[in-house]
C-alpha cells in the first residue's frame, strides 16, 4: 500500500512530541498553552456564531 511521505513524517513528529510527555494529554495540553503564552505571534479569536435555523418540510 502506498504511503504519503508527508503524512508519514507528520505522524512521526507527532509521536516524538507526545513521547516527550509519555503520551499524557494533560501534559501536552499544558505545554501547548505555555508555548502559546510565550509566542509573540498575533492570535485571532472569532466570536461564536449563531446556529443556522433549518426549517423542517411538512
N, C-alpha and C positions, 0 to 999 in steps of 0.2 A: 504494500500500500504506500502511495506517495505521501510524504510529509512535507508541509511547507516549512522551509528553514527559518523563516521569521517567527512563525508560531512556536516552533521548537525552541528557538533561542529565548523568546519571551517567557515561555513556561519554565525553562531552566533558571532564568534570572529570578522569576517569582519564587521558585523553590529555594534558591540560595538565600533570598531575602527572608523568607519565612523560617528557614533553618536557623538563622541568627537568633530567632526568638523561640526556638523549639516549637514552631508552629502554633504558638499561643496567640490567639486572635486578639485578646485584650492588650497584650504587649505590643503587637503590631499596630493596633489602633492608636495606642499612646505614642508610639514612635512617629506615626504619620501626623498626629496632632502637633507634636513637638517640632517636627520639620516645617509644618505649615506656619507655626508661630515665628520661627526663625527666618522664614523666607521673606525676601524683600519684594517679591512679585506681587502685583496688584491682584486681589481676589475679587471675583464677581459673584454677586448673590442676587438672585431674582426673587421677587415676591411670589408667594404661592398663587397659582392660577385657580380660578373657579372652575369646577367641573362643568362640562357641557351638558345641557339638558337634552335628552333624547326622547322624542315623542314616540309613544307606542302606537302602532297601527291597530285599529279596531277590527 
